[in-house]
Amino acid sequence: MDQLSRSTNIEIQYVPEHRAENVVSIIRQLGQVVKCPVNDGDISYCSRGAQSNPQSTRPRTNLVKFNTPRTRDSLLAATIQYNKNHPKEKLDTEALGLDDEKIAIFVMENLTKEIKNIHAAARHRGKELNL
């Protein structure tokens, strides 16, 4: 049930934080770069997540809730396609026009902690088996 409530959400990780940032404009810019336009009306809610470790220098994750799963799925698919089409220049801060150092940006489904753990275990097992 908890995962079902996240069916329209994505996480965007490693986007540098700025005091006067506009998360919606970052989402729109992401859509332009990956060729999947996102309008303000497509976004139900967006914000930075909480910092789990106050000593961490990692930027807080952007959480975006779209109005429909189709919008979320289209943006995820476009991001995957962008990274396949640009294997040496995958999605990063430079591609989004952010004025920070070049840092890889990851766009993914917003999964529950339990499902994230299962996914991590499957990736680890795949590496062990050279898959």
C-alpha positions in Angstrom: 0.0 0.0 0.0 2.8 2.4 0.9 4.5 1.8 -2.5 1.2 2.4 -4.3 1.0 5.9 -2.7 4.4 6.6 -4.3 3.3 5.7 -7.8 3.5 9.3 -9.0 6.8 10.2 -7.2 10.4 10.4 -8.3 13.6 11.2 -6.5 16.3 13.4 -8.0 19.6 12.9 -6.2 22.8 14.9 -6.1 21.4 18.2 -7.3 23.5 20.9 -5.5 21.5 23.0 -3.0 21.3 26.8 -3.1 19.6 29.2 -0.7 17.2 30.7 -3.2 16.7 27.7 -5.4 13.5 27.0 -7.3 12.9 23.2 -7.3 10.1 23.5 -9.9 12.5 25.2 -12.4 15.1 22.4 -11.8 12.4 19.9 -12.7 11.4 21.8 -15.8 15.0 22.1 -16.9 15.5 18.4 -16.4 12.5 17.8 -18.6 13.9 20.0 -21.4 17.3 18.3 -21.3 15.9 14.8 -21.5 13.3 15.9 -24.1 10.2 15.3 -21.9 8.7 18.7 -21.2 7.3 19.1 -17.7 4.8 21.9 -17.1 3.9 23.5 -13.8 0.5 21.8 -14.0 2.1 18.4 -14.2 3.7 18.8 -10.7 1.5 18.3 -7.6 4.3 18.8 -5.1 8.1 19.1 -4.9 10.6 19.8 -2.2 13.9 18.7 -0.7 13.8 15.7 1.5 15.1 15.7 5.1 18.8 15.3 5.8 19.3 11.9 7.5 22.9 12.7 8.6 23.5 16.3 9.6 27.3 15.8 9.1 26.9 14.6 5.5 27.9 17.0 2.7 25.6 15.2 0.2 22.8 17.4 -1.0 19.3 16.5 0.1 17.2 14.6 -2.3 14.6 16.4 -4.4 11.2 14.6 -4.1 8.7 15.3 -6.9 5.1 14.2 -6.9 3.4 14.4 -10.3 -0.3 14.5 -11.0 -0.3 11.2 -12.9 1.9 8.1 -13.1 2.1 8.6 -16.8 4.0 11.8 -16.4 6.4 10.2 -13.9 6.9 7.2 -16.1 7.6 9.4 -19.2 10.2 11.4 -17.4 11.9 8.3 -16.0 11.9 6.7 -19.5 13.3 9.9 -21.1 16.0 10.1 -18.5 17.1 6.5 -19.1 17.0 7.1 -22.9 19.1 10.3 -22.4 21.8 8.3 -20.5 21.8 5.6 -23.1 22.2 8.1 -25.9 25.0 9.9 -24.0 27.1 7.1 -22.5 30.1 9.4 -21.9 28.1 12.5 -20.9 25.3 11.1 -18.8 22.9 13.4 -16.9 24.8 15.8 -14.7 24.8 19.3 -13.2 26.5 20.7 -16.4 23.7 19.3 -18.6 21.1 21.0 -16.4 23.0 24.3 -16.6 23.8 24.5 -12.9 26.8 26.5 -12.1 28.5 24.0 -9.8 31.2 21.5 -10.5 30.2 18.6 -12.7 28.3 16.1 -10.6 26.3 13.1 -11.8 22.5 13.4 -11.2 20.3 10.4 -10.6 16.6 10.2 -11.3 14.7 7.3 -9.9 11.4 6.0 -8.5 10.6 6.9 -4.9 10.7 3.5 -3.3 10.0 2.4 0.2 13.0 1.5 2.4 12.1 -2.2 2.2 12.0 -2.2 -1.6 15.2 -0.1 -1.8 16.9 -2.8 0.4 15.6 -5.6 -1.9 16.8 -3.7 -5.0 20.3 -3.1 -3.5 20.6 -6.8 -2.5 19.6 -7.8 -6.1 22.2 -5.5 -7.6 24.8 -6.8 -5.2 24.0 -10.4 -6.1 24.0 -9.6 -9.8 27.6 -8.2 -9.4 28.6 -11.3 -7.6 27.3 -13.4 -10.5 28.8 -11.1 -13.1 25.3 -10.3 -14.6 
